[in-house]
Amino acid sequence: MKSIWVVDDDHSIRFVLEKALAREGLPVRTFSNARDMLAALDDETPQVLVSDIRMPGGSGLELLAKVKARLPGLPVIIMTAYSDLDSAVSAFQGGAFEYLPKPFDLPRAVELIRRAQEESQREASEQEAAAEVPEMLGQAPAMQDVFRAIGRLSQSHVTVLITGESGSGKELVARALHKHSPRRDAPFIAINTAAIPRDLLESELFGHERGAFTGAQTSRRGRFEQADGGTLFLDEIGDMPFELQTRLLRVLSDGQYYRVGGHSPLRSNVRVIAATHQNLEDRVRQGAFREDLFHRLNVIRLRLPPLRERREDIPGLARHFLQRSATQLGVEPKRLSEAALAKLTQFDFPGNVRQLENICHWLSVMAPSQTVEPKDLPTEVQDSAASAGSASPAAFASAGLSTSALQDAVRPDPGAGLGFPGQPGRSAAPANGSASLSEGGWLTDMAQEARRLLVAGDPEVWDALTRQFEAQLIITALDITRGRRIEAAQKLGIGRNTITRKIQELGLDV
């Protein structure tokens, strides 16, 4: 166990701290000046450094700067009998863990050193974990399936289609497939087919000859040529223009292509990995994507799960992104408190891993302290946590829903198990739309049922009634929109991710 180092020219301070820390079972080493302490660093390192700010032969602030240059993760506590603003500011700007004015309360000083010791241990474990970060993070079962698929494909040249929502890390998977394939020593070329204007995409993919079109002053190698022997990653393949899909199909089927304006065929020795966030089957049915190309690409389909399906990976990913952001910014990495981490884990992340990375970068810049608390999280996370609880009747009233709309939502379907308890066969009231929310109807029935459950001592009254209420609203909205979830969510005034999550949580068969 590393010791606590105390540097102070005052013998009494060194003696008192040494005895107090020894009683706590903490090893201590004391120094009377900064010079001796710096010399001792050549042989060993402390776990915590406690230093006076004014000493002969070198100040505590100078010592702090030298120590931080050699051991940036070492917690340093600065002591001083001259508790002025400049000293405090200079200490914290220099990276001090804490500022301890003299005379100090001895139990408080020991407690502070204990905290610094815990900080040092945590820092060491985090650095060790950061050094062992794999190329892809994921402990969730869904990600383990992805890892197994990459392993099975490691010796294959087969075409792969990666599907998944935007920001879920499709390019990272494509790079992993290339890295562990026989083509690993050849180029990996990535291109987003949706980001390049359709007039330039053909030349970008296949190259062009000099004079092929206005502005073509020289010949140009396309991405297929650049990736020869390696892997070409075509992101957002669902947005590829229809006329270019034919040329891509020819490359995949015949293994050759022509530059724009060229007359000599070029052989293609490229493994194609495509990715999309769209449903290509729907695109085929809509006539926006060639069916034969779809089948050429869909040799091996690899689905990448959204972040909400792998919530157990959020803590590890968050720590990784906070560490990386801190490295980029040249600052100490922020830490998430248990409460903040719990709130972050509950968030649906419609932008998936990319959104989590952006949030961590935002926290690295904007969070006021090293430990991030729930109140420090971005507003979209806090607002989501606040709205995750079920809406009250008053909230629906403020949303402008009429009595008739809500009454129509209560369908007499005993088999569905979604009606209010004790009221399975209640038929809907006349939908004349003339009554207000406060005039009884379904609210009266709910109040009666709530009273019955409360009197009976049911411990889950809130959850039981709100789940039934939400289920009826979602079912009715989907019925009106003929099962179209996005439109149903818009009508209900919620997000598409929210309605999907609610359907899963409520176990609705829709």
KAKAVEN-V661088 format. One record per residue. N is the residue number from 1. SS is DSSP state (h for helix, s for strand, l for the rest). OMEGA is omega in degrees with one decimal (none if undefined). Layout:
BEGIN
n | ss | omega
N | SS | OMEGA
N | SS | OMEGA
END
This chain:
BEGIN
n | ss | omega
1 | l | 179.0
2 | l | -175.4
3 | l | 173.9
4 | s | 179.6
5 | s | 179.1
6 | s | 179.7
7 | s | -179.9
8 | l | 178.2
9 | l | 179.2
10 | l | -177.3
11 | h | -177.4
12 | h | 177.6
13 | h | 179.7
14 | h | -178.3
15 | h | -177.5
16 | h | -179.8
17 | h | -179.7
18 | h | -179.5
19 | h | -178.8
20 | h | -179.7
21 | h | 177.5
22 | h | 176.8
23 | h | 178.1
24 | l | -179.8
25 | l | -178.7
26 | l | 177.7
27 | l | -174.9
28 | s | 171.6
29 | s | -174.7
30 | s | 178.4
31 | s | 179.4
32 | l | 179.9
33 | l | -176.5
34 | h | -176.8
35 | h | -179.9
36 | h | -179.7
37 | h | 179.0
38 | h | 177.5
39 | h | -179.9
40 | h | 179.3
41 | l | 179.6
42 | l | -175.6
43 | l | -179.3
44 | l | 179.7
45 | l | 179.3
46 | l | 172.7
47 | l | 176.6
48 | s | 176.5
49 | s | 174.8
50 | s | -173.6
51 | s | 171.3
52 | s | -175.8
53 | l | -179.1
54 | l | -179.1
55 | l | 173.3
56 | l | 179.7
57 | l | 179.3
58 | l | -177.4
59 | l | 177.1
60 | h | 179.1
61 | h | 175.5
62 | h | 177.2
63 | h | 178.7
64 | h | -179.3
65 | h | -179.2
66 | h | 179.8
67 | h | -179.7
68 | h | 176.6
69 | h | -179.7
70 | h | -177.4
71 | l | -174.4
72 | l | -178.4
73 | l | -176.6
74 | l | 176.1
75 | s | -179.6
76 | s | 176.7
77 | s | -178.9
78 | s | 176.0
79 | s | 176.4
80 | s | 172.8
81 | l | 179.8
82 | l | -172.7
83 | l | 177.5
84 | l | -176.4
85 | h | -177.3
86 | h | -179.8
87 | h | 180.0
88 | h | -179.6
89 | h | -179.1
90 | h | 180.0
91 | h | -178.2
92 | h | 176.3
93 | h | 178.4
94 | l | 176.9
95 | l | -180.0
96 | l | 177.4
97 | l | -179.3
98 | s | -177.4
99 | s | -172.3
100 | s | 179.6
101 | s | 174.4
102 | l | -10.6
103 | l | -176.7
104 | l | 174.0
105 | l | -173.0
106 | h | 176.5
107 | h | 177.8
108 | h | 179.1
109 | h | 178.6
110 | h | 177.5
111 | h | 178.9
112 | h | 178.3
113 | h | 175.2
114 | h | 179.3
115 | h | 178.1
116 | h | 176.9
117 | h | 177.0
118 | h | 177.9
119 | h | 179.6
120 | h | 178.7
121 | h | 179.1
122 | h | 179.6
123 | h | -179.5
124 | h | 179.5
125 | h | 178.8
126 | h | 177.3
127 | h | 177.5
128 | h | 178.6
129 | h | 179.8
130 | h | 179.3
131 | h | -177.3
132 | l | -178.2
133 | l | 177.9
134 | l | -178.2
135 | l | 175.4
136 | l | -179.1
137 | l | 176.6
138 | l | 175.8
139 | l | -178.3
140 | l | 179.0
141 | h | -179.9
142 | h | 178.5
143 | h | 175.8
144 | h | 175.0
145 | h | 178.0
146 | h | 179.6
147 | h | 179.0
148 | h | 178.8
149 | h | 177.5
150 | h | 177.8
151 | h | 179.6
152 | h | -178.1
153 | l | -171.6
154 | l | -179.3
155 | l | -175.6
156 | l | 174.0
157 | l | -171.3
158 | l | 176.0
159 | l | -177.4
160 | s | 174.1
161 | s | 179.8
162 | s | 177.3
163 | s | -180.0
164 | l | -178.7
165 | l | 178.2
166 | l | 177.7
167 | l | -177.1
168 | l | 175.6
169 | l | -176.7
170 | h | 179.4
171 | h | 177.7
172 | h | 176.9
173 | h | 178.7
174 | h | 177.8
175 | h | 177.9
176 | h | 177.0
177 | h | 178.5
178 | h | -176.5
179 | h | -177.0
180 | l | -179.7
181 | l | 175.4
182 | l | -178.9
183 | l | -171.5
184 | l | -177.6
185 | l | 178.8
186 | l | -174.8
187 | l | 168.1
188 | s | -177.7
189 | s | 179.4
190 | s | 178.0
191 | s | 176.2
192 | s | -174.9
193 | l | 179.3
194 | l | -175.1
195 | l | -176.9
196 | l | 178.1
197 | l | -174.7
198 | h | 179.1
199 | h | -177.8
200 | h | -173.5
201 | h | -179.3
202 | h | 178.0
203 | h | -179.9
204 | h | -177.9
205 | h | -169.1
206 | h | -177.9
207 | l | 178.5
208 | s | 175.6
209 | l | 177.3
210 | l | 179.1
211 | l | -178.5
212 | l | 177.3
213 | l | -179.4
214 | l | -179.1
215 | l | 179.2
216 | l | -175.7
217 | l | 179.9
218 | l | 173.8
219 | l | -177.7
220 | s | 174.9
221 | l | 178.0
222 | l | -177.8
223 | h | 177.8
224 | h | 176.8
225 | h | -179.1
226 | h | -177.3
227 | l | -175.9
228 | l | -178.0
229 | l | -176.9
230 | l | -173.8
231 | s | 174.4
232 | s | -179.9
233 | s | 179.9
234 | s | -179.7
235 | s | -179.2
236 | l | -177.3
237 | h | -179.9
238 | h | 179.9
239 | h | 178.9
240 | l | 178.5
241 | l | -173.1
242 | h | -176.8
243 | h | 177.8
244 | h | 176.9
245 | h | 178.8
246 | h | 179.6
247 | h | 178.5
248 | h | 177.6
249 | h | 179.9
250 | h | 178.5
251 | h | -177.7
252 | h | -176.4
253 | h | -174.9
254 | h | -179.1
255 | l | 177.3
256 | s | -177.8
257 | s | 178.2
258 | l | 168.0
259 | l | 174.6
260 | s | -177.3
261 | l | -178.7
262 | l | -179.2
263 | l | -179.4
264 | l | -179.7
265 | l | 176.7
266 | s | 179.0
267 | s | 179.6
268 | l | 173.7
269 | l | -173.1
270 | l | 171.0
271 | s | -178.6
272 | s | 171.2
273 | s | -179.5
274 | s | 179.5
275 | s | 177.9
276 | s | 172.5
277 | l | -177.1
278 | l | 172.8
279 | l | -175.2
280 | h | 175.8
281 | h | 176.8
282 | h | 179.0
283 | h | 177.4
284 | h | 179.6
285 | h | 179.0
286 | l | -178.8
287 | l | -178.5
288 | l | -179.6
289 | l | -177.5
290 | l | -179.6
291 | h | -179.5
292 | h | 176.0
293 | h | 177.8
294 | h | -179.0
295 | h | 175.8
296 | h | -179.2
297 | h | -172.1
298 | l | 177.5
299 | l | 173.7
300 | s | 178.4
301 | s | -178.4
302 | s | -179.8
303 | s | 177.8
304 | l | -174.3
305 | l | 172.8
306 | l | -175.1
307 | h | 179.8
308 | h | 176.1
309 | h | 179.7
310 | l | -175.2
311 | h | 179.4
312 | h | 177.7
313 | h | -174.7
314 | h | 179.5
315 | h | -179.8
316 | h | 178.2
317 | h | -179.7
318 | h | 178.2
319 | h | 178.9
320 | h | -178.5
321 | h | 177.0
322 | h | 177.6
323 | h | -178.9
324 | h | 177.9
325 | h | 179.1
326 | h | 178.1
327 | h | 179.4
328 | h | -177.1
329 | h | -178.0
330 | l | -179.3
331 | l | 175.5
332 | l | 180.0
333 | l | 176.1
334 | l | 177.6
335 | s | 178.7
336 | s | 173.4
337 | l | -179.6
338 | h | -179.7
339 | h | 179.2
340 | h | 179.1
341 | h | 178.0
342 | h | 179.4
343 | h | 178.7
344 | h | -179.3
345 | h | -179.9
346 | h | -177.4
347 | l | -174.9
348 | l | 179.8
349 | l | 176.8
350 | l | 176.0
351 | l | 174.8
352 | h | -172.2
353 | h | 178.6
354 | h | 179.0
355 | h | 176.7
356 | h | 178.0
357 | h | 178.9
358 | h | 178.4
359 | h | 179.4
360 | h | 176.7
361 | h | 177.4
362 | h | 179.4
363 | h | 179.5
364 | h | -179.2
365 | h | -166.6
366 | h | -178.0
367 | l | -173.3
368 | l | -178.2
369 | l | -178.5
370 | l | 177.6
371 | s | -177.4
372 | s | 177.4
373 | l | -179.1
374 | h | -178.9
375 | h | 179.8
376 | h | -177.1
377 | l | 178.8
378 | l | -174.9
379 | h | -177.7
380 | h | 177.2
381 | h | 179.6
382 | h | 179.2
383 | h | 178.6
384 | h | 179.1
385 | h | 179.6
386 | h | -178.4
387 | h | -179.4
388 | h | 174.9
389 | l | -177.4
390 | l | -179.8
391 | l | 177.1
392 | l | 176.1
393 | h | 179.4
394 | h | 178.7
395 | h | 178.1
396 | h | 176.4
397 | h | 179.0
398 | h | 178.4
399 | l | 175.9
400 | l | 178.3
401 | l | -179.6
402 | l | 177.7
403 | h | -177.9
404 | h | 178.9
405 | h | 179.7
406 | h | 177.9
407 | h | 178.2
408 | h | -179.3
409 | h | -179.8
410 | l | -176.4
411 | l | 179.4
412 | l | -178.0
413 | l | -177.1
414 | h | -176.4
415 | h | -178.2
416 | h | 179.5
417 | l | -175.8
418 | l | 177.2
419 | l | 178.6
420 | l | 178.9
421 | l | -179.1
422 | l | -177.7
423 | l | -172.0
424 | l | -174.0
425 | l | -177.0
426 | l | 178.3
427 | l | -178.0
428 | l | 176.6
429 | l | 178.7
430 | l | -176.8
431 | l | 179.2
432 | l | 175.7
433 | l | -175.7
434 | l | -177.2
435 | l | 174.0
436 | l | -177.2
437 | l | -176.0
438 | l | -173.3
439 | l | 175.2
440 | l | -176.8
441 | l | -177.8
442 | h | 178.4
443 | h | 177.4
444 | h | 177.8
445 | h | 179.1
446 | h | 178.6
447 | h | 179.1
448 | h | 179.8
449 | h | 176.8
450 | h | 178.6
451 | h | -178.7
452 | h | -179.1
453 | h | 179.8
454 | h | 178.2
455 | h | 179.2
456 | l | 178.8
457 | l | 178.2
458 | l | -176.3
459 | l | -174.9
460 | l | -177.9
461 | h | -177.4
462 | h | -177.8
463 | h | -177.3
464 | h | -176.2
465 | h | -178.6
466 | h | 177.2
467 | h | 179.1
468 | h | 179.8
469 | h | 180.0
470 | h | -179.5
471 | h | 179.9
472 | h | 178.2
473 | h | -178.2
474 | h | 180.0
475 | h | -179.1
476 | h | 179.5
477 | h | 177.8
478 | h | 176.6
479 | h | 180.0
480 | h | -176.9
481 | l | 179.3
482 | l | 174.2
483 | l | -179.3
484 | l | -171.4
485 | h | -177.7
486 | h | 178.8
487 | h | 178.0
488 | h | 178.6
489 | h | 178.2
490 | h | 179.5
491 | h | 179.6
492 | h | -179.5
493 | l | 178.0
494 | l | 179.7
495 | l | -180.0
496 | h | 177.0
497 | h | 179.3
498 | h | -178.5
499 | h | 177.3
500 | h | 179.3
501 | h | 179.9
502 | h | 178.7
503 | h | 178.4
504 | h | -178.7
505 | h | -177.3
506 | h | 179.4
507 | l | -177.6
508 | l | 177.6
509 | l | -177.7
510 | l | none
END
